[in-house]
Amino acid sequence: MADTAERWARLADDLGRRVDGVPPGRWDDPAPCEGWVARDVVRHLVEWMPALYLPAVGLPVPALPSADDDPAGAWHGADAAIRALLADPDLAGRPTSTRAGEMTLEELIAMTGLMDLLVHTWDLARATGQDETVDAAEASAFLAGIEPWDAALRSSGHYGPRVPVPDDADDATKLLAFTGRQP
């Protein structure tokens, strides 16, 4: 599999296409995450990602447009800040201390951010009537990595109940169902 910077770029580009493709008047359409609208999907990503990654290596969180006023600008600003971290070998390789233990910033982004990009790309596409196709290879890798953690993830409150899907469903469908989404 490609390195974290390449994976981030590919998944962030997929999300960025959905962000840029939101039709006029659709930012307040319901999203698959209960109680969220499309702009909340972007808000979620731009609020937690920069706030975790930049301070982890001693950098300030950049001022970003509000997801309320400019969700596309907010996403593209957050994405640019994270790409800059990953493009700098010194920053990407810096050690971080997290609840999950010690790891480099690059490892932290791979562990916490990449799957969020993929799943929330689908959420935004579903909310706004866009192409819901997500990266099949990434979905397969995430599914294989996440399934052993089922009980721990359910107890975290970050995922709803697993949604049943046919055994022959593709891995992207299985991953979305694992996270409580109705694919």
N, C-alpha and C positions, 0 to 999 in steps of 0.2 A: 504494500500500500504506500502511497505517496507520503511525503513528510507533512507535518501539521500545517505549514504555511500553504502548501499546494492544496491540501484538503480544505482548509479554511477558504481559500480563494474560490475554489469550485463551488462549495456549498453556499458561501456568501453571495457569489454571483447568481446562483439559482434563486436565493431569497431576494436579492436586489431586483431581479427581473420581475418577480411578483410584486414587490413594493412599487416599482415604477409602472407596473401594469394595472394597478388598482383603478378601476373606472371611476369617473367623477361621481361623488355622492355615495360611494360604497365603503368609506372608512368606518362608518358606524354600523355596518351590517354585523349580525351576530357571528362570532367565531365558534369553532368546536369546543373550546375551553369554556366551561360553564361560567356565565356572567361576563364574558369578554366580548368585545367587538373587535373588528379588524385592527384598529389602531392600537388596541391593548396588546396585541401580539407584538407589534413593533416596540411599544412602550416597555414591555417585559424585557426584551432583548437589550434595548439601549440603556435601561436602568441598571440591570445587574452585571452585564458583561464588563463594561468599562470600569465600573465601581469595584469589581473584583480584580481584574487583570492589571490595571495601571498602578494602583497603590501597592500591589503585591511586589512590584519591582521599584517602588519609591517614586513613582511619577504621579502627578496630579491628574484627576479626571478632567478631560476637556469639557468646555462648555459646548453643549449640543443644542440644536433646535428642540423645541418641545414636540413630543409626539402628538400633542393636542393640535398644535398649529401647523406643523410640518413633519408628518411621520416619515416621509421619504428623506428629507434632509437629516432628520434624527438618525435614521438607519445608516445612511451613507457616511455621516460623521463618525458614528461608532465603529463602523466597518473599517474606515480609513485608519482610525486610531489603533485598532487591533492588528490590522495588516502591518502597520509601521512597527509594532512590537515584534511581530513574527519575522519581519524582514531584517531586523537587527540581531545578529547572532549573539552579541553580548547580552541584550535584554532577553531574548528567547531562551537563552541558556542559564539565566539567573535562577538561583534556588528560591523557592517560595515555601512558606509554611502555611498549611491549610488544615482543616479538620480531618482531611483524608491523609495527612502526613506531609512529609517533605518531598518536593518534586520541582522540576524546572518549570518556568512559566509556560514553555511550549507543552510540556506534559499536562499542566493544569488546563490549558486551553483545549487540548485534545480530549481530556477526560470530561470536562464540564461543558464545553461550548459547541463542539461539532455536532453532536446528536441533537442539541437544541435547535441549531440552524436547520437541520433536515426536517425535524418534526414541525417546527413552526413555519417552515416554507409551505408544508402541506396545509397547516391551519389557515394561513393567510390566503392560499389559493382556494381552499374550500369556502372561506368566508366571502370571497370576492368574485367567485365564479370563474376562476382561472384554471389553467392546466395544473392538475394535482400530482403529476408525475414527479417522483423524487429519485435521487441517485440510488439505483438498485444495489450496486456493490457496497455502498456505504450502509444502506439499510440492512443488508445481510450481515455485515461486520458488527453493526451496533446490536442487532438482535442476538447474535451469538454471544456477544460480550455482556449483554444485560440480563438475559434469561436466568443465569445462575443467581442473580441478585433479587429475584422476584419478591421474596418475603420482606427483605430490608427496604426495597423501594416502595412497596405498598405501605409499609408502616411509616414512611417518611411523610406521607400526605401529598407528595408531589404528583402522584399518579392516581387516576381513578381505577375502579375495578377493571380487570382485563375483560375485553369484549371477545366473545367467541367468534371465530372465523373458521371456514372449512380448512381441513388439514392440507389441502392442495393449494391454499392461498399463497401468493408470492410473499417473499420476506418483508417487503415494504408494508404490505397489508397487515402481516403478523406483527410487525413492530408498532405500527399505529394502534392496532388493537391491544397490544401489550400495554401501551401508555394510556389506555382507557378511551381511545377515540373510536368513533363509528366510521370505519373506512367505507 
